[in-house]
Amino acid sequence: MTAVAKDIQSNLAQIKDSLPEHVTLVAVSKTHPVDAIEAAYATGQRIFGENKVQDMVAKYETMAKDIQWHLIGHLQTNKVKYIAPFVSMIHAVDSEKLLAEINKRAKANDRVIDVLLQMHIAQESTKFGMNDDELNQLLEVISNYENVRVRGLMGMATFTDDESQVAQEFQSLKVRFDAVQAKGLASLTQFDTLSMGMSGDYSIAIAEGSTMVRVGSSIFGQRHYG
Ligand SMILES: *Cc1c(COP(=O)(O)O)cnc(C)c1O
C-alpha cells in the first residue's frame, strides 16, 4: 500500500472514531483519484461526495457498484439526467425548477431520489441556498413531485475563525430543521437528515445537531485544482 493510501485510512479511522453513532460520514472525494477512494473503500467507507457531475459519473462507472454517491455541490438542471440513474442523494436543491427536473429524471429511471434542501446560512453572499420564504414556498409544492423524497436540510457556514459565529449559523439551520419536522407534512415521509459540517467545522456542526457531515481534506488531504 502507498503512503498516501495509509494516510487516508488512518485519517478516516480517526474521524470515524470521533463521530457519534447517529452522524453519517460523507467522504468528500472531489478532485481526488480513484486510488484514493479505493483506499477509503477498503476500510468500509461506502458514502462518497462529489461536486462535479462529470467526475461523479466517471468514478461511478469505474468503481464498485455498492458505493453511494452523494452530489454535494450546486447542480445545474441540464446535468441532472447524467446522475439520475445512480445518484444516492442530492444535497443542494434550492429551487422548484431543480426539484422538478430531478423528479422528471427520477421517474424516467423508475426511481425515487433522496434530496436535501439547501439553506443559505452564511454571511457570504456567494454561497447558494434558500431563505425562509423560499423554503416555505418549496415545501408547499413538494407533494407534486412523487419521485423525489425530501430527506432534510443542508447548509454551509461562513468560512471564518469565529467559532461562535459558525455555531450560531448551524444553530439557525437546526432551528429551521426542527420547525419543518414539527409541521408534520404528509409529503415529508422521512425528514431525518441535517447535513452540516465540513473538515474545518464538523465538530461544531455535530454539537449543534448535525446528522450528516461532509468531510474532504481531513481525510484525503489538500485538493489540487488544475
Ligand atoms: C468540498 C466540499 C466539502 C468538503 O470540504 P472540506 O473542507 O475539504 O472538508 C463539503 N461540502 C461541500 C458542499 C463541498 O463543496
The ligand as a Gaussian input file, in Angstrom:
#p B3LYP/6-31G(d) Opt

LIG

0 1
 C      -15.713000      20.474000      -0.831000
 C      -16.944000      20.424000      -0.026000
 C      -16.947000      19.846000       1.263000
 C      -15.710000      19.281000       1.928000
 O      -14.814000      20.295000       2.241000
 P      -13.530000      20.031000       3.183000
 O      -13.247000      21.351000       3.773000
 O      -12.457000      19.556000       2.295000
 O      -13.916000      19.022000       4.184000
 C      -18.155000      19.792000       1.929000
 N      -19.289000      20.274000       1.414000
 C      -19.327000      20.842000       0.191000
 C      -20.611000      21.357000      -0.328000
 C      -18.165000      20.943000      -0.567000
 O      -18.209000      21.522000      -1.769000

